């Protein structure tokens, strides 16, 4: 009788231990899942030139490797990677994550993913315009820049002609037709930064959303 009680007790203890192990495994999976949420943005850049404008455009990107929250735009960036080198004679160029590298497209556009595995807390883009139009005193060239809205309170979009702390933050995370007046024979820069204002481990999952940057260069102010 004592042997049967001891056997029954061992079975109960083993069952209890197995239950505890399963509980810990479930907790581990839940925590792991919570820490690997991904915010994916399907990004695309399109540049179009119209009229008699002859403007060369280079586009570069920078991915900041950090997992902390971003509270402000960066004061400086040095390690830019060039994506596009559009000649002033080219009327249109467009690229996304799947675009083949060749000709004026030097590197693929990186997908915008905010998660612990990717480990990037902001994506920066630098646009440099060099106006070679020589339109005379009566006409000027203008770059019109628009970026689609990204509806998520965890993200901030900064933009401006100068990279610095305290850049303008996009209203409703959309850039609505910013116009830059270009000067013949000189270059002008414009920056767009997409940043996570939450630590990557604290992000809540969201559906994939487009973020399309469109640039039209013409003589319309």
N, C-alpha and C positions, 0 to 999 in steps of 0.2 A: 504493500500500500504506500509506504514511504517512497519507494522507487517511482511509483506512478505519479505521486505528487511532485517529486523532484523533476521528473520528465516534463510534466505539465508546466511547471514553473519556468524551466529552460525554454520551452516553446514560446511562452508569453514574453519572456525577456528578449528573445531573438526577434519576435514580432514587433516589440516596442522599439528596439534598436533600428530595425528596418524602416519603421514608420518615421523615426526621427531623421534617418538618412534621407529618405524621400522628401521630407519637409525641407531640409536644408538644400537639397537639389532644386526644389521648386523655387525657393527664395533666391538661390544663385541665378537661375535662369531669368527670373523676373527682374533682378537688379541688372543683369547683363543686357537684357532687352531694353531696359529703361535708359541705359547709358549709350546705346548705339542707335538712337533715333537719328534720322537723316533728313535734312532740309535740302532738297534738290531743286535747282533752278536751271531751266533749259535756256541757256544764254545764246544770243546771236548778235552779231555786229554787221551792219550794212552801211556802206558809204556810197553816196551817189553825187555826181557832179553834173550840173546842167549849165546851159548858156556858154559863154566864152571863158568861163573860169578855168584856170590851170593851177590847181592846188595839189601839191604832194602831201600825202598823209601817212604818218607812221603810227601804228597802234602797238602798245606794249602792255604786258600784264605782270602782276606781282602777287604771289600767294604768301600770306604771312603765316608761318608755322607757329601757332600757339593755340592753347585750349582755353584761355581765359576770356572773359567778357571784354568787349571793346567799348569804351565809354567816350571816345573822341577820335577824330580823324588823325592819321599819323603826321608827324611834323616833317618827316623825310623818308625817302625810299631810294635805295641805290641799286639793287639787283634786279632791274627790269629785264624781262625777256620779250624780245620783239616778235610780234605776231604778223603784222602786215607792214609792207613798205609799198604803198600805192604811189605810182608815178603821177606827175601832174597831167600826163596825157591819157591816163586811164579814167574812163567815165564812171565805172561802178565796180565795187568789190564787196563780196559778202562771205562771211565765215561763221561756222558754229563748231561744236565739238567733233563733228564727223568730217569736216572739210579736209581734203587732201592737201598736204604741204607741197608747194611748188610755185615757181614764178614769184609773184608779189606776196604770196602767203608763206611766211617763213616758219611758223610753228602753229600747231593746233591750239584752238581756244580751249582752255581747261574747263571742265564741267564745274559749276558752282555747287559744291556739296559741303554742308556744315555737319560734321559728325566727328566723333573721337578718332575713328580710324583714319580719316583724311587729315585731321588735326590742323585745319586752317580756320582762323577766326575772322580773316577779312580777305577779300579779293579786290585788287586795285587795277585800274586801267588808265593808261596815259595816252592821250591823243595829241600828236604834234602836227600842226598845219603850217605848210610853207607855201605862201602865195606867190606864184610866178606868172600871174595873169597879165600884168602890165596893161590894165584897162584904161589908164589915164586918170585925170583928176575927177572926171564926172561920174565914174563908176567904181564901186568897191566890191570886194568879195566877202561873203558872210557864210559862216558855218552854223546851221540850225541843228541842235542836238536834242533828241527826245529819248526817254527810256520808259518802258512800260511799268505800270504799277505792280508792286509786290506787296500784297496785303498780308502782312505778318508783323505783329508788334515786337517780335524777337530780333528783327533785322532793322538796320538803319542804312540809308544810302546818303553818302556825302558827295558833293561835287563842287567844282570851282576851277578857275584859271590858275590858281596857285596852290600847290600842295603844302598844307600847313595844319597845325592844330586849330580847331575852331572853324573848319570849313562849313559851308551851308549844308544843312540837312534837308533832304528832299521832303516836300510836303506830301503826306499820304504815300510816302515811299514811291513817288513818281517824279520824273524830270520832264517838265512840260515846255518844250520848244525854247531852250536856251539859245540865244543868238550871240555869236562871237564875231566881231568885226575884224577881218584879217587885213594885214598891211603888206603891200607888195614888197617882195624881196626879203621879208622877215618871217620868222616862225613864231607861232603862238601855241601854248599848251592848254589842255583841258583834262581834268582828272575826274574819274568816277570811282567811288569805293563802296563796295557792298560788305557790310560788317554785321557780325552777330553781337548784339548787346547783352547776351546771356552767355555764361560759361557753356562750353560745348556739352558737358555732362548734364546740364540742366535743361537742354533744349527739348521742346515738345515737338512731336512729329507733325509734319504738315504735308499736304498733297503737293506734288511737283507743280511748279508754276513757271511761266515764261518770264524772261527778263531780256527784252530786245532793245539794243541800243541802235538808233537810227540817226545817221548824219546826212544832211542834205546841204550841199555847197552851191550857192548861186549868187546873184547880185541883188537879192531882195532883202532889205533891212528888216 
